[in-house]
Amino acid sequence: MSFPIDTHLRTALGELTPRVRVDSNVDSNDVTDAELSALFDVQCTSRHLDFAARLLQQRGEGFYTIGSAGHESNAVVAMATRPTDPALLHYRSGGFYCARATQVPGIDAVDDLIHSFTSSVEDPISGGRHKVFGRAELGIIPQTSTIASHLPRAMGLAFALGRGVGRGEGTYPADAIVVTSLGDASVNHSSTVGALNAAAHSVHQGVPMPLLVMCEDNGIGISVKTPAGWTQTMLRSWPGIEVVDAAGDDPARALVVAREAAQRVRQTRRPVILHLRTVRFMGHAGSDAEVAYRSSRDIESDYAADPLLATARELVGRGAHTPAELLDRYEATRTRVLARIEQLLPVRRLTTAAEVMAPLAVGEATAAAVGACDTAADASVREDAFRGRLPEAAGALTLAQSINATLADLLAAQPAATVFGEDVGVKGGVYGVTRGLRRAFGATRVFDTLLDEESVLGTALGLALAGGLPIPEIQYLAYLHNAEDQLRGEAATLRFFSDGRYANGMVVRIAGLAYQKGFGGHFHNDNSLAVLLDIPGLLVAVPSSAAEAPGLLRALAGAAVQDSRVGVFVEPIALYHTRDLHPGDGAWTAPYVSPGSGEHSHARLGRGTTHGDGEDVLVVTFGNGVPMSLRAAARVAADGGPQATVLDLRWLAPLPTEHLLAEAARFDRVLVVDETRRSGGVSQAVITALVDGGYGGILQRVAGEDSIIPLGPAANTVLLSEDTIVSALHATPTAKEQS
C-alpha cells in the first residue's frame, strides 16, 4: 500500500545534506542531540503506525484510520511532562502516546496501538471496545475527544489537583499538572468555550488551575478551512491564560517552548495554552477523499512542514546523524511495525454482548455497593455538623429537609464529598435544600459555581477522576439539556472505553419534574426524563417522599464510592415542601433515620416499595405519581370501586424489573401512572418490561401529553391529573380496547 507522504519523506531524507539547518535560534545545550534523536524515533513510530492502520483496514483486520500523520510534533509535550501528569488527549495524539510509552519500562506503543486498531481484547485500555489513546500506566485517560467534549473534564481534573484532591499513595503527586489537547476547529465548540471560560474564571478568583492545553492547529476541520488568524485570536481572548506558540517544523524550539510551558504550569498552578502549528497528512481519516476539497498543490505544499523531515533536518544540520542513518532508522521502524502485525495477528475480539457490556453491567457488585455510604460519622463530628441539633430528633421532616440532612451526613462521613452548583452555597439553593451546608462544612466543600451546566458536570468529572465524591446540582431538569453530553458522552462512557480501569463515581442531583402550580413554564416545569433513561450504566433514582429520600441518596453515594458508578438523583420540586397526603394529615413528612441504622437497606437497587393492600389493581408509578395515585386510589375505594396497591418504582434506571413482575403477578390488572410524556416516557419501559416478562393481565397506562409545559393554569391541560387516574382506575378495558 503506497502513501505519497511516505514516498516524499524517503526522497527528502535522502537529499538532506549537513549544510541544511533549521533556523530555530535554539542552542544545542537547550536541546541535546540525544533528545532530538529520541524525538525522531517516536515520530517515526507514530507515522508507521498510521500506515499500519490503513494496511490493516485493507486486509479487513483494522477498524480505525483517523491518524496522527503531520501532528507527530505533539510528542514534544509528552517529552516535556511526566507519566504522573494525567493526559486527556485529542485523537491525533500518536506522537504523544509513543513518546510517553518510552518513559515507562515494559510498554511498547507498537503493540498497544496495533491491538487498538484491530479491536483486540489485548488493547490495554478499552479491551477491544474502541480505538482510544489511553493506558493507566502512562497516565493517559481515554477520551472519545468528540468536538473537545473532554475539555470540561480536563478543567475539572485540574481544579481537583489544584485543591489537592487525590494526593496520596497511588494517586497524583502534589505538583502534577493536567495535559489536554484539541484541534483548531474544536476551538469554536461550546465545550471548549465553556472549559476555557471556567479555567479563566478560576484564575480570576485566584483558584489554582494547573492545566496545560495544547491546541494542534492544522488549519482545517475535516474539510472546512479555519480562517487565517482566527485560532490565535480566540486562544488569546481568555483573561489570565497565557498563550505560547510553537511550530511542528521547528522541533528544537517546540521542545523548549513545551518544557517552559509545562514548568510554568507546574510552578504557578495557572493554565497555559500551547498553540502548536501542525499539518495534516492523509486526510481526516481513511474514508476521507481529501482531493474533493483540497487541490493537489495545496496538499503537497504541506509536505515541506512534515515534522519528521524537520527533526531530521535538525539532526543532520547538527552533524548528529547522516541522512542515510536516519533513512535506515525510518525503514527499520517500518520493518518492526510490519513484523509485529504478523506476529500479533490473528487477535481475539469480543464476541458476545455480555463481554462488550461487562464494564457497564449493573449487577451484584453494584447492588452490594449501595450500602457503602450508609454509615455515620463519629458522634462528635455529627454534633458539630448539625450544630447540636440532630435531624433524627427534629420530628417529621419534609422531602427538602430530609435531603438536606442526608447531604450533611454524607459530607460529615465522607471527607472526599463535595456539594456544588449554581446558588447552592451562600444562598443554600433555590429551594433551600442545601441551606446551612456551606456554613457547616466550609466553602471548599460546599461552593457556588459559575452559571454553566457543562462546567458544573466537567468539574464533577474531574473531581471524581481524582478520587473525590462530587455531588453536583443541576438547578432545573431542563438545564441539563445544555450539558447532557457530559453525562452521556463522558461520564457514562469512561468505564466502557477503559474496560473499567478508569471511572468517575458521582451523584448528580437534579431538581425537576412538574406540578409546581403553574410556576416558571418550560424551563422550571420539565417532565421529560428520556435523556437520562437510555444511557447505559447510568443509575437514576426518584424519591417520592421524605421517607424514601435518605436511603436512595445514600445508595447512590455508596455506588459512587464503592463501584465508581454515575448516579442521578431526580428530586421532585413540587414535593420538596409538601407535608400532607390528605389535608392536615402530615403523612408526607417522615422522621429522619440516621445512617448506620440499617433501616434503609430496602433502598437497594432492584426494589421498589408498595403502599396499600388492595387486591384488584396494581398501580405502578414514581415521584409525584405516588401521592397522586394514593389519593386517587382512596377516592375510588370510597366510591366502592376497585381496591388498589401502589408500587413506587423509586429506581428508573435500571428498572426494578424482577420486583415489578413479582408484584404484577398478584394482580389481574396493572395501571401505569406516568407523569412524564406519553412518547419517550417511563411508562413505555414499564409496559415493555411487563410484556417481555410474560405478564398476561390487563395493562393500562395514563401519562402526560406530548407537549412542552406552558406557564400558568394552562399547564394543567397537558399534565397528568389525579382525576385522570381516578377515571382509569374505575375503567376496566376490554381485551379489544386493550389491544
Secondary structure, DSSP 8 states (H G I E B T S, - for coil): ---HHHHHHHHHHHH--TT--------TTTS-HHHHHHHHHHHHHHHHHHHHHHHHHHTT--------TT-GGGHHHHHHS-TTS-EE--TT-HHHHHHHHTTSTT--HHHHHHHHHTT-TT-TTTSSS-----BGGGTB-----GGGTTHHHHHHHHHHHHHTTT-STTS--TT--EEEEEETGGGGSHHHHHHHHHHHHHHHTT----EEEEEEE-SEETTEE--TTHHHHHHTTSTT-EEEEEETT-HHHHHHHHHHHHHHHHHH---EEEEEE----S-SSTT--GGGTS-HHHHHHGGGG-HHHHHHHHHHHHTSS-HHHHHHHHHHHHHHHHHHHHHH-S-----SHHHHHTTT--SHHHHHHTTTT-----HHHHHHHTTT--GGGS-EE-HHHHHHHHHHHHHHH-TTEEEEETT-SSS--TTSTTTTHHHHH-TTTEEE--S-HHHHHHHHHHHHHTT-EEEEEESSGGGGGGTHHIIIIIITTHHHHTTTSS---EEEEEEEBS-STT-S-TTTSB---HHHHTSTT-EEE---STTTHHHHHHHHHHHHHHH--EEEEEEEGGGTT---SSTT--TT-EE---TTSSTTGGGSTT--EEE---SSEEEEE-TTHHHHHHHHHHHHHHTT---EEEEE--EEES--HHHHHHHHTT-SEEEEEEEEESSSSHHHHHHHHHHHTT--SEEEEEEE-SS---SGGGGGGTS--HHHHHHHHH----HHHH-
